[in-house]
Amino acid sequence: MSQRDLVLGRVRRALADVPREERPEAVPVARDYLREHGDRTPEQTVRLLAVHLADYRAAVHHCDEDGVAAKVAELLSARGARRVVAPPGVPAGWLPEGIEHVPDAPELTARDLDAVDSVVTGCAVAVAETGTLVLDASPDQGRRLITLVPDHHVCVVRVPGQVVASVPEALERLDPARPQTWISGPSATSDIELDRVEGVHGPRALDVILAGPYGDG
């Protein structure tokens, strides 16, 4: 018996008592688990997000919405970024003068993006309990490729509106038909000796700007 036959046989035995006409959507799934852990105010939820982002070695910055442009300029200048890619939905005012703005376009290849210093995007939702940013290819986030190839990512999170406490709450906001990228800190991996290597599967550096009434530090 082949391994394929063995696996399929186990699947058939497991489904032996399931009527042929039954479909997955016909069976309700219990969702009585906790939606969030603890009772927090919106401000406390934003603070928790900042703590967990920092735990994952993301650099967290605070400002009000009017200060986003200045903060982006400061972060790009600190890295000496001269060429910056941004999706079309990113407000033009976020990108400072004196650098080359590279618009996201389908013809940009991974090789082209590897020559770019930084990428600036918004986000779809941020999860406080896990310190996770979710991008869904909306106009201010662009294609997945632009946030995986450049070595530096600046992501702007509008707080508190784009922040939720938990993964279940995040999923309710997201369209499952859209491509999603879930980011918890800069890209990192560890080998069998537990040596941490950053920048393998995405940006080596992640700057997160929390912009809004609770983003002022």
C-alpha positions, 0 to 999 in steps of 0.5 A: 500500500502506498503512503497516499492510499494509507492517508486516504484510507484514514480520511475515509474511516474518519468520515465514515459516519458523515452523511454524503449530503452534509456540507461543512457549512451545514455544521455550526462551529462553536465559537464560545472562546474568549474574544480577548484576554482582559478588559482594556480601554482603547488606550490600554489596547494601543499601549499593549500593541506598542509593548508587543511590537517592541517585544518582536524588535519592531521600533515603535514611534508615536505621533498625532496624525498631523505629525506622520509626515515629519516622523516618516521623514525622520525615520527615512533620514536616519537610515539614509534612505534615498529611494522609497517605494510606496503604494498609490494610496499612501498620502503624498504628504507622508513622503518627504522631499529630497528623496526619489519616490518609486510608485508601486507598479506591476512592472516593478520586479523583485530585483527592482525592489531590492535596489530600493532603500525603504517602503512606506505603507499603511495597514489594514488592522493591528492586533494588540495581543500578538503585536501583529500588523495585517496588510491586505493589499488595500491602496495604501498597502500595495502588493505583498512584494513591496513589503517583502523585498526592501530591507526597511519597512515603515508602517503607519497604524492609525490609532485607535481605529485600526487596533483590535485586541485579538486575532478573532476581532481582526479576522472579522474586519478582514476580507478572506478573499483579499491577499493578506500579510501578517507581520509580527516584527522584522523578518527573522528565523533561527537555525538548529543552533538557535542563532537568530538571523533577520531579513531572510523572509522580509525586511530586516528593519520594521518601524511602526508609527502609531498615529492618533490620540493614543499614539503620542507616547 
